Amino acid sequence: MKIVVYSSLFPCHSQPTNGLFVSELVRALSEEIDVSVIKPINILKDIKKNLSEPRCQQLEGKIDVRVPFFLNFPKVLKKTDASLMAFFTRKVFRQLVDRNTALVHAHFAYPDAAAAGILAAGANLPLVVTVHGSDIRFHARDLERRRIIQQTLNQADAVVCVSRDLKQKVIQLGTEETKVHHIPNGVDTDKFRSEPKQRAKDSLGIGHLKRIILAVGNLIPIKAHDHLIMALPKMDSDINLVLVGQGNRRRFLEKLAETSGVSGRVHFAGTIEHKDLFHYFNASDFLVIPSHSEGWPTVIFEAFACGLPVLGNNVGGIPESLSSSDLGMLIKDNQPVTIAETVSLAYKRKWEKSPLLETAHLNSWRNIAQQYKTIYRNVVSRRFS
């Protein structure tokens, strides 16, 4: 089987931490099938950086990754984003598709899947769409984009949702229930593994910190890192917060830590290579996810694979991923006082690593890829039988 994956979320040289959940799935799929990738880049986002981006790349020497430019109208005429993306990537798509291509798999409903749908229809190929969260929760609020998303999901031969909560939202949009599936994001259990806590702390140069709570993600408003920082003064004074990630809110969060009197307890790690992230999980006592909204955070299973419990706000796919009290605790809401209370309760409990490690291994990318391959086979069988 040969497939084309279409996703602007796919990481590349200029965006190495972008959409790692897509590249991890592609790696696992490529063990048994031929996968090519189209990763459209909006040239207007960062012209200088994008012009230096190689147009053709190889992932692990065997996966052909094409990186075409596309243009859209910033902040206006957003209903044209998908058609413009399809127009600018059509040439590359035709280069990758041949008579052996079985289907197109697009990640993110809009504009990516909508653009891929235009291209797939032109080539008479089946379309599989994976939705990840904000594509349905945010883009579908706009009536014009909602209509295009509905058309794309109706066109798709299969729709995969990373959480059951998201699956219900997709069905509510009018998608035929029989073709909507739930497959969570997975974890690389070779890359994410347990190691002694003090060794991990020492390797990061934070061996002197007594207790550590960790947050991983882009420093953007929806992640609610400000609520986490405001919760810190309400916690015991030996609890430190390590923030892994970069974003346009960093300076704001640094100022907030100063005005809250906890600047010495908040440690900004910046962008960390994915392969090195496991040290941070092992150095910490809990991963805390205070986000206002989430799909299925990949960091949850990554934390589990390192034996780290998770404290997460009761939104999106988080309640589903924390399906057992052995895996972590739900935060009733993400108000600072509630976060602080939950952290305090978590420290009073005794946590065992074995349930966390077992859950991670059940959801390895290899196992997740097998579920996708079953969907691919069924889609191709139905379409061409």
C-alpha positions in Angstrom: 0.0 0.0 0.0 1.1 3.5 -0.8 -0.4 6.6 0.8 0.1 10.4 0.8 -0.1 12.2 4.1 -1.1 15.8 3.7 -0.5 18.1 6.7 0.9 21.6 7.4 1.4 20.4 11.0 4.3 18.1 9.9 7.6 19.1 11.4 10.4 20.4 9.1 13.8 22.1 9.3 12.4 25.5 10.2 9.6 24.0 12.4 11.3 21.1 14.1 8.8 20.8 17.0 5.6 21.3 14.9 3.1 18.5 14.9 5.4 15.7 16.1 2.4 13.5 16.6 2.0 13.4 12.8 5.6 12.6 12.1 5.6 9.9 14.9 2.6 8.2 13.2 4.2 8.5 9.8 7.3 6.8 11.1 5.3 3.9 12.6 3.2 3.5 9.4 6.3 3.5 7.2 7.5 0.2 8.8 5.0 -1.6 6.6 3.7 0.8 3.9 5.1 3.4 1.5 4.3 6.8 2.9 5.0 10.2 1.2 4.3 13.5 2.9 3.1 16.9 1.6 3.8 19.7 4.2 2.4 23.0 2.9 4.1 26.1 4.3 2.4 29.5 4.4 5.2 31.7 2.8 3.8 34.8 4.5 4.3 33.5 8.1 8.1 34.0 8.1 9.4 34.8 4.5 13.1 34.8 5.3 13.0 31.5 7.2 10.7 29.8 4.8 12.8 30.7 1.7 15.7 28.8 3.3 13.5 25.7 3.8 14.4 22.8 1.5 11.6 22.0 -0.8 12.3 18.3 -0.7 13.4 16.4 2.4 13.9 12.9 3.6 12.6 11.6 7.0 14.9 8.9 8.2 16.2 8.4 4.6 13.1 6.6 3.4 10.1 8.9 3.6 9.7 11.5 0.9 8.7 14.9 2.3 7.7 17.7 0.0 7.4 21.3 1.3 5.5 23.5 -1.1 4.6 27.1 -0.4 1.1 28.4 -0.4 -0.5 31.9 0.0 -3.7 33.1 1.5 -5.2 36.3 2.6 -4.1 37.2 6.1 -7.1 37.7 8.5 -9.6 38.0 5.6 -11.4 35.7 3.2 -10.5 32.7 5.4 -13.1 30.6 3.5 -10.6 30.6 0.6 -7.7 29.1 2.5 -8.4 25.5 1.5 -8.9 26.2 -2.2 -5.7 28.3 -2.3 -3.8 25.7 -0.4 -5.0 23.0 -2.9 -4.1 25.3 -5.8 -0.5 25.9 -4.7 0.2 22.3 -3.8 -1.5 20.6 -6.8 1.8 20.2 -8.7 3.6 18.4 -5.9 0.5 16.3 -5.2 0.5 15.1 -8.9 4.2 14.3 -8.7 3.7 12.0 -5.7 0.5 10.2 -6.8 0.8 7.3 -9.1 -1.3 4.2 -9.9 -0.1 2.5 -6.7 -1.4 5.3 -4.5 -4.2 3.9 -2.4 -5.5 6.9 -0.5 -4.8 10.4 0.9 -4.6 10.9 4.7 -5.0 14.5 5.9 -4.5 15.9 9.4 -6.5 18.8 10.7 -9.9 19.5 9.2 -9.3 23.1 7.9 -7.7 24.1 5.8 -5.5 21.0 5.4 -8.2 18.3 5.0 -10.4 20.5 2.9 -7.5 21.2 0.5 -6.5 17.5 0.5 -10.2 16.7 -0.3 -10.1 18.8 -3.4 -6.9 17.1 -4.6 -8.1 13.6 -3.7 -11.4 14.0 -5.5 -9.5 15.2 -8.6 -7.4 12.0 -8.5 -10.4 9.8 -7.6 -8.6 8.7 -4.4 -10.2 7.9 -1.0 -9.7 10.4 1.8 -9.0 9.7 5.4 -9.1 12.7 7.8 -7.8 13.0 11.3 -9.1 15.8 13.4 -7.1 17.0 16.4 -9.2 19.5 18.4 -9.0 23.2 17.6 -9.9 22.5 13.9 -13.3 21.4 15.2 -13.7 23.5 18.3 -12.4 26.8 16.8 -12.6 26.8 13.0 -16.1 25.2 12.9 -17.5 28.2 14.9 -17.2 30.3 11.7 -20.3 29.5 9.6 -18.5 29.6 6.2 -15.6 27.5 7.4 -18.0 25.2 9.2 -19.8 24.5 6.0 -16.6 23.6 4.2 -15.5 21.4 7.1 -18.9 19.6 7.0 -18.5 19.0 3.3 -15.0 17.7 3.7 -16.0 15.3 6.5 -18.9 14.1 4.5 -16.6 13.5 1.5 -14.1 11.6 3.6 -14.2 7.8 3.6 -13.2 7.7 7.2 -12.8 10.3 9.9 -10.5 9.7 12.9 -10.8 11.7 16.1 -8.1 11.7 18.8 -10.6 11.7 21.6 -14.2 10.4 22.2 -15.3 14.0 23.1 -14.1 15.1 19.7 -15.8 12.2 18.0 -19.1 13.3 19.4 -18.5 16.8 18.1 -17.8 15.5 14.7 -21.0 13.4 14.7 -22.9 16.5 15.8 -21.6 18.3 12.7 -23.6 15.8 10.7 -20.9 13.3 9.8 -22.1 9.7 9.3 -21.5 8.0 12.6 -20.4 4.6 11.0 -17.3 6.2 9.4 -16.2 8.1 12.5 -13.5 6.4 14.6 -11.6 7.1 17.8 -7.8 6.6 17.8 -5.8 8.6 20.3 -2.3 9.9 19.7 0.4 7.5 20.8 3.9 7.5 22.3 7.3 6.3 21.3 8.1 4.0 24.2 11.7 3.7 23.1 12.3 7.4 23.2 10.2 8.0 26.4 11.4 5.8 29.2 11.9 5.8 32.9 15.2 6.9 34.6 16.1 7.7 38.2 14.7 11.1 39.3 17.9 12.5 40.7 20.0 11.5 37.7 17.4 13.2 35.5 17.6 16.4 37.6 21.4 16.4 37.7 21.5 16.0 33.9 19.4 19.1 33.5 21.3 21.2 36.1 18.4 21.4 38.4 19.5 18.8 41.0 19.1 21.4 43.8 15.3 21.8 43.2 13.4 19.7 45.8 9.9 19.4 44.3 9.1 20.0 40.6 5.8 20.3 38.7 6.1 20.4 34.9 4.2 22.0 32.1 5.0 21.3 28.4 3.6 23.2 25.5 3.7 26.4 23.5 3.6 29.5 25.6 0.3 30.7 24.2 -3.0 31.9 25.9 -5.0 28.7 25.4 -2.5 26.7 27.5 -3.3 28.9 30.6 0.3 28.9 32.0 -0.7 32.2 33.7 -3.2 30.3 35.8 -0.5 27.9 36.8 2.0 30.6 37.7 -0.7 32.4 39.8 -1.4 29.1 41.6 2.3 28.7 42.6 2.1 31.2 45.6 -0.7 29.1 47.0 1.5 26.0 47.0 4.3 25.0 49.4 7.4 27.2 48.9 9.6 24.2 47.9 7.5 23.4 44.9 9.0 24.7 41.6 7.5 25.0 38.2 9.4 24.1 35.0 7.9 25.4 31.8 9.1 23.6 28.6 8.2 25.5 25.4 8.5 28.8 23.7 5.9 31.3 22.5 4.7 34.9 22.3 3.6 34.8 26.0 7.0 34.2 27.5 7.8 37.8 28.4 4.3 38.2 29.9 4.7 35.0 31.9 8.1 36.1 33.2 6.6 39.4 34.3 3.7 37.6 36.0 6.1 35.4 37.9 7.9 38.5 39.1 4.7 40.3 40.2 3.4 37.1 41.9 6.6 36.9 43.9 7.6 33.5 42.5 10.2 34.3 39.8 12.8 32.3 41.6 10.5 29.2 41.5 9.5 29.4 37.8 12.1 28.0 35.4 11.7 28.6 31.7 13.5 25.8 29.8 12.6 27.1 26.3 12.4 24.8 23.3 13.7 21.3 24.0 14.5 18.7 21.4 11.8 16.0 21.5 14.4 13.3 22.1 15.6 15.0 25.3 12.2 15.7 26.7 12.1 12.5 28.7 14.7 13.9 31.1 12.2 16.6 32.1 9.4 14.1 32.7 11.7 11.9 34.9 13.0 14.9 36.9 9.4 16.0 37.8 6.8 14.9 40.3 3.7 15.7 38.1 2.9 17.0 34.7 0.3 19.7 35.0 -2.0 20.6 32.1 -4.2 23.7 33.0 -5.3 24.4 29.4 -8.6 26.1 28.6 -9.1 23.7 25.7 -7.3 20.5 24.5 -7.8 17.7 22.0 -5.7 14.7 23.0 -2.3 16.1 24.4 0.5 13.8 23.3 2.5 14.8 26.4 0.1 12.7 28.5 1.2 9.3 27.2 4.8 10.6 27.0 4.6 11.4 30.7 3.0 7.9 31.4 5.9 6.2 29.6 8.3 7.9 32.0 6.2 6.9 35.0 5.0 10.5 35.6 1.4 11.1 36.8 -0.7 13.8 35.2 -2.9 16.5 36.7 -5.1 17.9 33.9 -8.0 20.3 33.5 -11.3 18.7 32.9 -11.6 19.6 29.2 -11.4 17.8 25.8 -9.7 14.4 25.8 -8.0 14.9 29.2 -10.7 13.1 31.3 -10.6 10.2 28.8 -6.8 9.9 29.0 -6.9 10.0 32.8 -9.4 7.1 32.8 -8.0 5.6 36.1 -7.1 7.3 39.4 -3.8 5.4 39.1 -2.8 7.7 36.1 -3.4 11.1 37.6 -6.0 13.5 38.8 -8.6 15.7 37.1 -8.6 19.4 38.0 -12.2 20.5 38.3 -11.5 23.8 36.7 -8.3 25.7 35.9 -8.6 28.5 38.4 -5.4 29.1 40.4 -6.9 28.0 43.7 -8.2 24.8 42.3 -4.9 24.0 40.6 -3.1 24.6 43.9 -5.5 22.4 45.8 -5.2 19.5 43.3 -1.3 19.7 43.4 -1.5 19.6 47.2 -3.7 16.5 47.2 -1.5 14.8 44.6 1.6 15.2 46.8 -0.3 13.5 49.6 -0.9 10.3 47.6 1.5 7.4 46.9 1.9 6.8 43.2 3.0 3.6 41.5 4.8 3.6 38.1 3.5 0.3 36.8 0.0 1.4 35.8 1.5 4.4 34.0 4.0 2.4 32.1 1.5 -0.3 31.1 -0.9 2.3 29.8 1.9 3.9 27.7 2.9 0.6 26.2 -0.7 -0.2 25.2 -0.7 3.1 23.3 2.7 2.9 21.6 2.8 4.4 18.1 3.3 0.9 16.7 -0.1 -0.2 18.1 -1.7 3.1 17.0 -0.4 2.6 13.5 -1.9 -0.8 13.3 -5.3 0.7 14.1 -4.9 3.2 11.2 -3.8 0.4 8.8 -7.0 -1.5 9.6 -9.0 1.7 8.6 -6.9 2.1 5.4 -7.6 -1.5 4.4 -11.3 -1.1 5.0 -11.5 2.1 3.1 -9.7 0.8 0.1 -11.7 -2.4 0.1 -15.0 -0.5 0.2 -14.0 2.1 -2.4 -12.5 -0.3 -5.0 -14.5 -3.5 -4.4 
